[in-house]
């Protein structure tokens, strides 16, 4: 099949890109390995709630329904994306896994499990959450401890009985620790001190104030953007802070070794654990892009605001692609317009 623009990935980044390009009259097609639009959200842990309210959780052209100050659940986000694609009749194909992308002359060849696509332009919208990362300090092959990455965690029933260590100082790890603390002994290990921000200040979302202060969409080439980039991501909400204060969640420093059911931390303390949830993020997985000059030696894409030095190749949805909102629903549309203007 031949198209003007093939978009790889049907999450919020790919969907926003599809919408903007279709409005410019381009023949696009969006492909994804999932079986349903919105699955990238739908498959995440049951208790997940976005820390951006609905007024900052919408894509260009269609506002999410409901009270704009409410914080949407992951299922509401999935339903919104599905409705968005249907509402604007954006073309897509699902259950398509990309095996390789190469370039021949002025066209790209995209080989998939369902045949080959040919396109003048390729936009990689596979997002920030690609290959789950578990640090090599862990011995995960034994039967003493149940290991699981946060991307596979659904609810407490997914774990074995007994105590839980959550490793990772981000919002996913914090939310999972809060949920588990209702019924388990929970430790939470992080390599840096926590910084907490409330979800609302003076009745308004924290993201409202970040927007008003010119931080949320400040570009990496600005003083505000550079300053914001160098700040540690905060934990949104006060639930974890309260549980730490009441000793329902025990904070530990960085994990340095895991052997059997024993975990050693940077302060030389040790605990015995029955379950470990690795909320340790993701690493890039672009090995299927087989084009010289597209990737750095560490596998990360080479780009300037999503524009690759390889003509016709683009990226969208990367963390801090240009601004803090680049990997958030509220900001990905801005990057989509920038890329679309360059492509057109």
MONORVEN-V652924 format. One record per pair of residues at least 12 apart in sequence whose ideal C-beta (glycine too) atoms are under 10 Angstrom apart, sorted by sequence separation. I is the first residue (numbers start at 1). GAP is how many residues later the second one is. If there is no record, write none. Layout:
I&GAP, I&GAP
This chain:
5&12, 18&12, 54&12, 55&12, 56&12, 64&12, 98&12, 99&12, 100&12, 107&12, 108&12, 110&12, 146&12, 148&12, 164&12, 165&12, 166&12, 176&12, 177&12, 197&12, 215&12, 216&12, 253&12, 254&12, 256&12, 260&12, 261&12, 284&12, 287&12, 289&12, 301&12, 303&12, 306&12, 322&12, 323&12, 5&13, 17&13, 53&13, 54&13, 55&13, 57&13, 64&13, 98&13, 99&13, 107&13, 108&13, 109&13, 134&13, 146&13, 153&13, 164&13, 166&13, 197&13, 215&13, 252&13, 253&13, 254&13, 257&13, 260&13, 261&13, 263&13, 286&13, 295&13, 301&13, 302&13, 303&13, 305&13, 321&13, 322&13, 7&14, 14&14, 53&14, 54&14, 55&14, 57&14, 58&14, 65&14, 66&14, 96&14, 98&14, 99&14, 104&14, 106&14, 107&14, 108&14, 134&14, 146&14, 166&14, 174&14, 214&14, 252&14, 253&14, 261&14, 284&14, 285&14, 286&14, 294&14, 301&14, 317&14, 318&14, 321&14, 15&15, 53&15, 54&15, 55&15, 56&15, 57&15, 64&15, 65&15, 97&15, 98&15, 107&15, 134&15, 145&15, 146&15, 166&15, 173&15, 213&15, 252&15, 253&15, 258&15, 261&15, 283&15, 284&15, 286&15, 293&15, 294&15, 295&15, 300&15, 303&15, 306&15, 317&15, 5&16, 14&16, 53&16, 54&16, 64&16, 96&16, 97&16, 100&16, 101&16, 132&16, 133&16, 146&16, 148&16, 150&16, 164&16, 173&16, 174&16, 215&16, 253&16, 283&16, 284&16, 293&16, 294&16, 305&16, 306&16, 316&16, 322&16, 4&17, 5&17, 14&17, 15&17, 53&17, 54&17, 63&17, 64&17, 95&17, 96&17, 97&17, 99&17, 132&17, 145&17, 150&17, 163&17, 164&17, 173&17, 252&17, 283&17, 284&17, 291&17, 293&17, 301&17, 304&17, 305&17, 318&17, 321&17, 14&18, 53&18, 54&18, 62&18, 65&18, 95&18, 96&18, 101&18, 132&18, 133&18, 146&18, 149&18, 150&18, 210&18, 252&18, 258&18, 292&18, 300&18, 303&18, 304&18, 305&18, 317&18, 321&18, 5&19, 11&19, 52&19, 53&19, 57&19, 64&19, 93&19, 95&19, 96&19, 98&19, 103&19, 132&19, 149&19, 153&19, 164&19, 169&19, 252&19, 289&19, 291&19, 294&19, 303&19, 316&19, 317&19, 4&20, 10&20, 50&20, 51&20, 52&20, 57&20, 64&20, 131&20, 132&20, 145&20, 147&20, 150&20, 156&20, 164&20, 165&20, 166&20, 167&20, 168&20, 169&20, 170&20, 174&20, 258&20, 293&20, 301&20, 306&20, 315&20, 316&20, 4&21, 5&21, 6&21, 7&21, 8&21, 9&21, 10&21, 11&21, 49&21, 50&21, 59&21, 62&21, 93&21, 96&21, 101&21, 129&21, 130&21, 151&21, 155&21, 159&21, 163&21, 164&21, 165&21, 166&21, 167&21, 168&21, 169&21, 250&21, 255&21, 289&21, 294&21, 305&21, 314&21, 4&22, 5&22, 6&22, 7&22, 8&22, 9&22, 10&22, 15&22, 49&22, 50&22, 54&22, 58&22, 59&22, 62&22, 129&22, 150&22, 162&22, 163&22, 164&22, 165&22, 166&22, 167&22, 168&22, 169&22, 174&22, 291&22, 314&22, 316&22, 3&23, 4&23, 5&23, 6&23, 7&23, 8&23, 9&23, 10&23, 11&23, 14&23, 15&23, 49&23, 50&23, 54&23, 57&23, 61&23, 101&23, 150&23, 153&23, 156&23, 161&23, 162&23, 163&23, 164&23, 165&23, 166&23, 167&23, 168&23, 169&23, 255&23, 316&23, 3&24, 4&24, 5&24, 6&24, 7&24, 8&24, 9&24, 10&24, 48&24, 49&24, 50&24, 60&24, 93&24, 98&24, 155&24, 156&24, 163&24, 164&24, 165&24, 166&24, 167&24, 169&24, 289&24, 314&24, 315&24, 316&24, 2&25, 3&25, 4&25, 5&25, 6&25, 7&25, 8&25, 9&25, 48&25, 49&25, 52&25, 59&25, 62&25, 150&25, 155&25, 159&25, 169&25, 255&25, 314&25, 3&26, 10&26, 11&26, 12&26, 14&26, 47&26, 48&26, 50&26, 54&26, 58&26, 61&26, 62&26, 98&26, 150&26, 153&26, 156&26, 169&26, 289&26, 314&26, 2&27, 3&27, 10&27, 11&27, 13&27, 46&27, 47&27, 48&27, 49&27, 50&27, 61&27, 153&27, 156&27, 1&28, 3&28, 10&28, 11&28, 12&28, 46&28, 49&28, 60&28, 98&28, 156&28, 206&28, 314&28, 10&29, 11&29, 12&29, 45&29, 46&29, 48&29, 59&29, 138&29, 207&29, 286&29, 306&29, 314&29, 1&30, 10&30, 11&30, 44&30, 137&30, 206&30, 305&30, 306&30, 9&31, 41&31, 43&31, 44&31, 205&31, 206&31, 307&31, 312&31, 41&32, 42&32, 135&32, 306&32, 307&32, 41&33, 42&33, 44&33, 134&33, 305&33, 306&33, 40&34, 41&34, 44&34, 284&34, 305&34, 41&35, 42&35, 43&35, 133&35, 307&35, 38&36, 41&36, 42&36, 195&36, 197&36, 198&36, 303&36, 306&36, 307&36, 23&37, 38&37, 40&37, 41&37, 42&37, 195&37, 197&37, 199&37, 200&37, 282&37, 305&37, 23&38, 38&38, 40&38, 41&38, 194&38, 195&38, 196&38, 197&38, 198&38, 199&38, 281&38, 304&38, 20&39, 38&39, 39&39, 41&39, 42&39, 193&39, 195&39, 196&39, 197&39, 198&39, 199&39, 19&40, 20&40, 38&40, 41&40, 42&40, 192&40, 194&40, 195&40, 196&40, 197&40, 198&40, 199&40, 19&41, 20&41, 37&41, 38&41, 40&41, 41&41, 192&41, 194&41, 196&41, 197&41, 19&42, 36&42, 37&42, 38&42, 39&42, 196&42, 16&43, 19&43, 38&43, 39&43, 129&43, 196&43, 198&43, 15&44, 16&44, 37&44, 38&44, 196&44, 12&45, 15&45, 16&45, 36&45, 37&45, 38&45, 190&45, 196&45, 12&46, 13&46, 36&46, 37&46, 38&46, 194&46, 12&47, 37&47, 38&47, 194&47, 37&48, 196&48, 37&49, 194&50, 188&52, 37&53, 30&55, 37&55, 39&55, 188&55, 188&56, 37&57, 178&57, 186&57, 194&57, 36&58, 181&58, 193&58, 35&59, 36&59, 178&59, 181&59, 30&60, 31&60, 32&60, 34&60, 35&60, 174&60, 175&60, 179&60, 193&60, 29&61, 30&61, 31&61, 32&61, 33&61, 34&61, 174&61, 175&61, 178&61, 181&61, 182&61, 188&61, 189&61, 190&61, 192&61, 28&62, 29&62, 30&62, 31&62, 32&62, 33&62, 34&62, 170&62, 171&62, 173&62, 174&62, 175&62, 177&62, 178&62, 181&62, 186&62, 187&62, 188&62, 189&62, 190&62, 191&62, 192&62, 28&63, 29&63, 30&63, 31&63, 32&63, 33&63, 34&63, 169&63, 170&63, 171&63, 174&63, 177&63, 181&63, 185&63, 186&63, 187&63, 188&63, 189&63, 190&63, 191&63, 27&64, 28&64, 29&64, 30&64, 31&64, 32&64, 33&64, 169&64, 170&64, 171&64, 175&64, 178&64, 184&64, 185&64, 186&64, 187&64, 188&64, 189&64, 190&64, 191&64, 12&65, 16&65, 19&65, 23&65, 31&65, 32&65, 33&65, 170&65, 171&65, 174&65, 175&65, 178&65, 181&65, 184&65, 185&65, 187&65, 189&65, 190&65, 15&66, 18&66, 19&66, 22&66, 30&66, 31&66, 32&66, 169&66, 171&66, 174&66, 177&66, 182&66, 189&66, 14&67, 15&67, 18&67, 22&67, 29&67, 31&67, 173&67, 174&67, 177&67, 181&67, 189&67, 12&68, 16&68, 19&68, 22&68, 180&68, 181&68, 187&68, 12&69, 15&69, 19&69, 21&69, 22&69, 171&69, 174&69, 180&69, 181&69, 11&70, 15&70, 18&70, 178&70, 10&71, 14&71, 19&71, 177&71, 178&71, 12&72, 18&72, 177&72, 15&73, 17&73, 18&73, 177&73, 16&74, 18&74, 177&74, 189&74, 10&75, 15&75, 174&75, 191&75, 14&76, 187&76, 189&76, 15&77, 189&77, 14&78, 187&78, 31&79, 33&79, 10&80, 33&80, 31&81, 10&82, 169&82, 189&82, 7&83, 10&83, 31&83, 166&83, 7&84, 10&84, 187&84, 221&84, 7&85, 44&85, 164&85, 165&85, 167&85, 169&85, 220&85, 10&86, 31&86, 40&86, 166&86, 185&86, 187&86, 219&86, 233&86, 40&87, 163&87, 165&87, 167&87, 168&87, 189&87, 3&88, 8&88, 29&88, 167&88, 185&88, 9&89, 40&89, 185&89, 186&89, 187&89, 188&89, 190&89, 191&89, 8&90, 29&90, 165&90, 184&90, 189&90, 229&90, 28&91, 167&91, 184&91, 186&91, 188&91, 189&91, 229&91, 233&91, 1&92, 6&92, 27&92, 228&92, 8&93, 27&93, 28&93, 30&93, 32&93, 33&93, 165&93, 231&93, 26&94, 31&94, 32&94, 229&94, 6&95, 26&95, 28&95, 30&95, 180&95, 225&95, 228&95, 229&95, 167&96, 228&96, 180&97, 225&97, 163&98, 165&98, 225&98, 162&99, 224&99, 225&99, 21&100, 165&100, 177&100, 220&100, 176&101, 219&101, 220&101, 221&101, 222&101, 6&102, 8&102, 21&102, 177&102, 220&102, 221&102, 176&103, 219&103, 220&103, 6&104, 8&104, 173&104, 175&104, 218&104, 219&104, 220&104, 2&105, 18&105, 45&105, 48&105, 172&105, 173&105, 174&105, 217&105, 218&105, 219&105, 17&106, 44&106, 45&106, 47&106, 165&106, 173&106, 217&106, 218&106, 220&106, 3&107, 18&107, 44&107, 45&107, 46&107, 47&107, 165&107, 172&107, 173&107, 216&107, 217&107, 218&107, 219&107, 17&108, 43&108, 44&108, 45&108, 46&108, 47&108, 163&108, 165&108, 171&108, 172&108, 173&108, 215&108, 216&108, 217&108, 1&109, 8&109, 14&109, 16&109, 43&109, 44&109, 45&109, 46&109, 47&109, 163&109, 164&109, 165&109, 166&109, 167&109, 168&109, 170&109, 172&109, 215&109, 216&109, 217&109, 13&110, 14&110, 15&110, 44&110, 45&110, 46&110, 162&110, 163&110, 164&110, 165&110, 166&110, 167&110, 168&110, 169&110, 170&110, 215&110, 6&111, 8&111, 13&111, 14&111, 43&111, 45&111, 46&111, 147&111, 162&111, 163&111, 164&111, 165&111, 166&111, 167&111, 168&111, 169&111, 170&111, 6&112, 7&112, 13&112, 14&112, 46&112, 162&112, 163&112, 164&112, 165&112, 166&112, 167&112, 168&112, 216&112, 1&113, 6&113, 12&113, 13&113, 14&113, 45&113, 145&113, 161&113, 162&113, 163&113, 164&113, 165&113, 166&113, 167&113, 168&113, 217&113, 1&114, 3&114, 5&114, 6&114, 7&114, 8&114, 9&114, 11&114, 13&114, 145&114, 160&114, 161&114, 166&114, 210&114, 211&114, 216&114, 217&114, 1&115, 2&115, 3&115, 4&115, 5&115, 6&115, 7&115, 8&115, 9&115, 10&115, 11&115, 12&115, 13&115, 144&115, 145&115, 146&115, 159&115, 160&115, 210&115, 216&115, 219&115, 1&116, 2&116, 3&116, 4&116, 5&116, 6&116, 7&116, 8&116, 9&116, 10&116, 11&116, 142&116, 144&116, 145&116, 159&116, 1&117, 2&117, 3&117, 4&117, 5&117, 6&117, 7&117, 8&117, 9&117, 10&117, 11&117, 137&117, 138&117, 142&117, 143&117, 144&117, 145&117, 158&117, 159&117, 207&117, 217&117, 1&118, 2&118, 3&118, 5&118, 6&118, 7&118, 8&118, 9&118, 11&118, 137&118, 139&118, 140&118, 142&118, 143&118, 144&118, 145&118, 159&118, 207&118, 3&119, 7&119, 135&119, 137&119, 138&119, 139&119, 142&119, 156&119, 158&119, 211&119, 51&120, 135&120, 137&120, 138&120, 139&120, 211&120, 9&121, 50&121, 135&121, 137&121, 138&121, 139&121, 207&121, 137&122, 153&122, 48&123, 135&123, 207&123, 48&124, 51&124, 134&124, 153&124, 138&125, 152&125, 153&125, 49&126, 137&126, 152&126, 153&126, 45&127, 48&127, 137&127, 145&127, 146&127, 148&127, 149&127, 150&127, 151&127, 44&128, 47&128, 48&128, 71&128, 144&128, 145&128, 146&128, 147&128, 148&128, 149&128, 150&128, 151&128, 47&129, 71&129, 144&129, 145&129, 146&129, 147&129, 148&129, 149&129, 150&129, 45&130, 144&130, 145&130, 146&130, 147&130, 148&130, 149&130, 150&130, 151&130, 45&131, 47&131, 48&131, 69&131, 145&131, 146&131, 147&131, 148&131, 149&131, 150&131, 151&131, 47&132, 149&132, 150&132, 46&133, 47&133, 149&133, 45&134, 69&134, 71&134, 69&135, 69&136, 140&136, 68&137, 138&138, 140&138, 69&139, 138&140, 134&142, 138&142, 135&143, 134&144, 133&145, 135&145, 51&146, 53&146, 132&146, 134&146, 135&146, 52&147, 53&147, 133&147, 134&147, 51&148, 132&148, 133&148, 55&149, 56&149, 132&149, 133&149, 49&150, 55&150, 56&150, 57&150, 131&150, 132&150, 133&150, 53&151, 54&151, 56&151, 131&151, 132&151, 133&151, 53&152, 55&152, 56&152, 129&152, 130&152, 131&152, 52&153, 53&153, 55&153, 128&153, 129&153, 130&153, 131&153, 132&153, 51&154, 52&154, 53&154, 56&154, 128&154, 130&154, 131&154, 51&155, 52&155, 53&155, 56&155, 127&155, 130&155, 131&155, 51&156, 52&156, 55&156, 128&156, 130&156, 131&156, 126&158, 126&159, 56&160, 126&160, 124&162, 126&162, 52&164, 124&164, 71&165, 124&165, 71&166, 122&167, 131&168, 122&169, 124&170, 122&172, 112&176, 111&177, 124&177, 110&178, 111&179, 124&179, 108&181, 109&181, 125&181, 124&182, 51&183, 108&183, 123&183, 51&184, 52&184, 124&184, 51&185, 101&185, 123&185, 50&186, 51&186, 102&186, 103&186, 122&186, 49&187, 100&187, 101&187, 102&187, 103&187, 49&188, 100&188, 101&188, 102&188, 103&188, 122&188, 129&188, 99&189, 100&189, 101&189, 102&189, 103&189, 123&189, 124&189, 125&189, 126&189, 127&189, 128&189, 98&190, 100&190, 101&190, 103&190, 121&190, 122&190, 123&190, 124&190, 125&190, 126&190, 127&190, 128&190, 129&190, 97&191, 98&191, 99&191, 100&191, 103&191, 120&191, 121&191, 122&191, 123&191, 124&191, 125&191, 126&191, 127&191, 128&191, 120&192, 121&192, 122&192, 123&192, 124&192, 125&192, 126&192, 127&192, 128&192, 101&193, 119&193, 121&193, 122&193, 123&193, 124&193, 125&193, 128&193, 123&194, 124&194, 128&198, 129&198, 128&199, 127&200, 128&200, 108&202, 108&204, 106&205, 107&205, 108&205, 127&205, 106&206, 103&207, 125&207, 103&208, 103&209, 103&210, 125&211, 101&212, 123&213, 123&216, 123&217, 121&218, 123&220, 121&222, 120&223, 45&232, 81&248, 80&249, 77&252, 72&257, 64&265, 56&269, 59&270, 57&271, 58&271, 59&271, 56&272, 57&272, 58&272, 60&272, 61&272, 52&273, 56&273, 57&273, 59&273, 60&273, 56&274, 59&274, 60&274, 54&275, 55&275, 56&275, 58&275, 52&276, 60&276, 51&277, 52&277, 53&277, 59&277, 60&277, 50&278, 52&278, 50&279, 52&279, 8&280, 8&281, 41&288, 17&289, 13&293, 17&297, 17&299, 16&300, 17&300, 16&301, 13&302, 14&302, 13&303, 14&303, 12&304, 13&304, 11&305, 12&305, 13&305, 11&306, 5&307, 7&307, 8&307, 9&307, 9&308, 13&308, 5&309, 7&309, 13&313, 16&313, 20&313, 24&313, 13&314, 15&314, 19&314, 23&314, 26&314, 12&315, 16&315, 17&315, 20&315, 21&315, 12&316, 13&316, 16&316, 17&316, 20&316, 24&316, 12&317, 15&317, 16&317, 19&317, 20&317, 23&317, 24&317, 26&317, 11&318, 12&318, 14&318, 15&318, 16&318, 17&318, 18&318, 20&318, 21&318, 22&318, 26&318, 12&319, 13&319, 16&319, 17&319, 20&319, 21&319, 24&319, 25&319, 12&320, 13&320, 16&320, 17&320, 20&320, 24&320, 11&321, 12&321, 15&321, 16&321, 19&321, 20&321, 13&322, 14&322, 17&322, 21&322, 13&323, 16&323, 17&323, 20&323, 21&323, 12&324, 16&324, 20&324, 17&326, 5&335, 5&338, 4&339
